[in-house]
Structures are given as C-alpha cells and as structure tokens.
Amino acid sequence: MNGDRCANYMLTHTIQIREAAVSDLAAINEIIDAAIMTWDLPERVKRLSLPSYHYKEHDLQTIELIAAKDSEHNVIGVAAWEQADPKDTPEGFSALLLHGIYVNPEQHHQGIGSQLLHAAEQAAIKQGYDGLLVKAQADAAKFVLAQGMQPLEVKDVRREYMHRFWNLLKQQEINKEKHE
C-alpha cells in the first residue's frame, strides 16, 4: 500500500494505517484473538478456532495485510484481503475478497473498522476490481451492512458462506466522476 493514511478519532487520537510487516504479526494475531473472543459463539469453539485465524510470515506473500496503529505505534486493528475466487462473486464481476477486519475490542466504535474497510475498497479500485466481497462472521453482519454493503443471496448452503456481502465499487467511481 502506497503512503500512510492518518485519521482522527475521538478528537484526541491519531491512527496510521499501513502495510503490515513481519514484525507486526504477533501483535496482529493478539488483536485477532481478542476480537474473536467477543464473538457470540461457545467459548470452546472460539478457543479451538483461534489458530486457524492467525497470520504467519508466508501469508504475507499471497495476502495483503494492513495494520492500524495508534500514536504509540501499537497495533489496534488489522484487515486482510486477496483476489476473490470468481465462483464467489456476482456473475461477471471481479472482486477483492476481504478476509476480515479485526479491531481491538477496547477501541470498538471509534471508526477504525470503517477506515480499514475503506482501505480495502481503495485497494480494490486501485487494483482494477469491480467490487469488494466480504464473507463475514454473523456478529459482523450489522457493521458490514451499516457500511453500505449489500447482502448476496445464498444459492447453495452447502458451499456458500451464509453472510456474504458485496460492494460494487466500479459504479461508485463512475457516479463520482459524473458529479465532479
């Protein structure tokens, strides 16, 4: 990701969103653990699933991972994405698949998740994709809908993720250009 993005939240804090480095992985995985532990799932299920959500150094070769850091350079949020499988996108469209947005639970409702989602949308536009696809945990559906994403119909419950959302970004860019 080119350049650093800064934003203010709660008028007193500044965050920086940038490409994650190998040195960030331990802190990123701690944020993921903390976020998952807030999900509405049985405790045992959460504990058993934690390792499957962790990122490792080799993941950085195929997945774009960004970290949100506070003014003291602590990781407080993370987002990850890669090219979506065409079988998962609306027919005829290409997409970036957002693997997840995880924010330190102590910093929820401060706009960090929204900024991470916006960074994923900008990456999709920059890389020439038509849209952004999200396969969300049930607890995240409300957030994703509030961000303007549209639910996708589940046609095959055995294959498709139950909480899939889509944002057609190319149309937004066309509309933006018309109004400029």
C-alpha positions, 0 to 999 in steps of 0.5 A: 500500500502506497503512503500512510493514511492518518485519521482522527478519532475521538478528537484526541487520537491519531491512527496510521494505517499501513502495510503490515510487516513481519514484525507486526504479526504477533501483535496482529494475531493478539488483536485477532484473538481478542476480537474473536473472543467477543464473538457470540459463539461457545467459548470452546469453539472460539478457543479451538478456532483461534489458530486457524485465524492467525497470520504467519510470515508466508501469508504475507506473500499471497495476502495483503495485510494492513495494520492500524496503529495508534500514536504509540505505534501499537497495533489496534486493528488489522484487515486482510484481503486477496483476489476473490475466487470468481465462483464467489462473486456476482456473475461477471464481476471481479472482486477483492475478497476481504478476509476480515477486519479485526479491531481491538475490542477496547477501541470498538466504535471509534471508526477504525473498522470503517477506515480499514474497510475503506482501505480495502475498497481503495485497494480494490479500485486501485487494483482494477476490481469491480467490487469488494466481497466480504464473507463475514462472521454473523456478529459482523453482519450489522457493521458490514451492512451499516457500511453500505454493503449489500447482502448476496443471496445464498444459492447453495448452503452447502458451499456458500458462506451464509453472510456474504456481502458485496460492494460494487465499487466500479459504479461508485467511481463512475457516479463520482466522476459524473458529479465532479 
